[in-house]
Amino acid sequence: MSISLKRSPFLPSHPPPKVSSPPSLLTPVFAMGSSSNSSSDQKPAEDNGAPDFCLPVYSTGSEVLAKLQEKWKSVEKQPYPAMYSSIFGGITLDPAMMVIPIDDHMVHRGHGVFDTAMLMDGHLYELDTHLDRFLRSASKAKITSPFPREALRSILIQMTAASRCRKGSIRYWLTAGPGDFLLSPADCPEPAFYAVVIDDDYSQCKEGVKVITSTVPMKPPLFATMKNVNYLPNVFSKMEAEDKGAFASIWVDEQGYIAEGPNVNVAFISKSKELLLPSFDKILSGCTAKRLLALAPKLVEKGLLKSVNTGEITIIEAKDSAEMMYVGSGLPILPITEWDDQPIGDGQVGELTLALSDLLWEDMMAGPERTRVPYEQVSAT
């Protein structure tokens, strides 16, 4: 398996250089450490320790747009072929315009929720399931959608069609909206809805990975059960694993029961061939995990699995499993062969893990939970 992370063209690879004059087209309103009314008899400004460079001031939106578009020219392949924003009420195909207001409460207060859906062969997988969870998350976060459910659904499908992308994913957000920099959203005019298409290649994961037990505290159930944008614990958990040479981590709750991964569910196959997943009462209700629970009985019918269950799983029981896997939208199953430097089972990718992966992959490619994207309805202009 290989997972590529695209670097934003806006992230510098080194500190900004010192310059003696601002970029062309722009005139700075001040230069650090100097006066705007300089004359030959003035005393030199005191050194305040600030870098000796001038900041450009953009007086028009067209200047800003030109600079943003210049940045994107260096990108070989556009990773985000379309975005929708309720702020301007439409779809943009220009990556330079894929921005959100700085005073949106999702940006400075984390008051927002999101969800996703895989795009496979021109079809959105489990769109309705994800959209239902999205609205449940919004309700828990006390955010009211500016559109009814069917309008949100239509926006997502139209945006995907406009992108002409046939493989990747979509991601979408509901936020308290822009308005101010206060804590309460009371003075925000209305909530905002954003969505983006991500052009990416996905393939079935058949190589095993290593994981660790995370030392980062879990989110409390109120926040863990809604898909909100506050992902700092998840980020720390992932970084902790990478620092230790592992792919990702496993959260264990205060009672010693298995919870979830940083942005995935986790599943086990016991030595008696039971498929076990942690119950969803304290963690995010994974759409792919629930789909796995619906499909796995097919392996019970074939005599490959003994049973399919959810419940409380201790760390001792989990580490004694014959097989272990991550379950998530973009995987859909990722085998785990080592946990805290100890092998799971015989340390190899298990046959039942691969059988479950095949079930989910076939469902993604040809199952009933797919929504066809009507690309033909988009004009050629």
FENHU-V384205 format. One line per field, one symbol per residue. ss: DSSP state (@ for helix, = for strand, . for the rest). phi: phi as a letter, one per 20 degrees, with the letter a starting at -180 (. if undefined). Layout:
BEGIN
ss->???
phi->???
END
This chain:
BEGIN
ss->..............................=......................=......@@@@@@@@@@@@@........====....===..@@@.......@@@@...=========..===.@@@@@@@@@@@@@@........@@@@@@@@@@@@@@@....========................========.........=====.......@@@@...=...@@@@@@@@@@@@....===.=....==......=====....=====........@@@@@@@@@@@@@@@.....=====..=@@@@@...======...========..==.......@@@@@@@@@@@@@@@@...===..@@@....
phi->.ccddeeffeefebffffcebfgfncdfebcgnbefdfbfeffffffenfgebdefdeecfffffffffffffeefcffcfabdcffdmadddeffeeccffeffffdcmeacbbbafdclmceelgffffffgffffffemdeffcfgffgffgffffffffmfdbqbccbcdcfneradeffegefgafdccbbedebdccfecefceccefefgfffggefedeeeedfgffffffgfffdmdfbccecffenefdaefbbecccdffemeeccffefccfffffffffffeggffffenedeacbcrecffffffeffbbbecageefccfddbclmdfemendfeffgfffffgfffffebefeddfeeffeefef
END
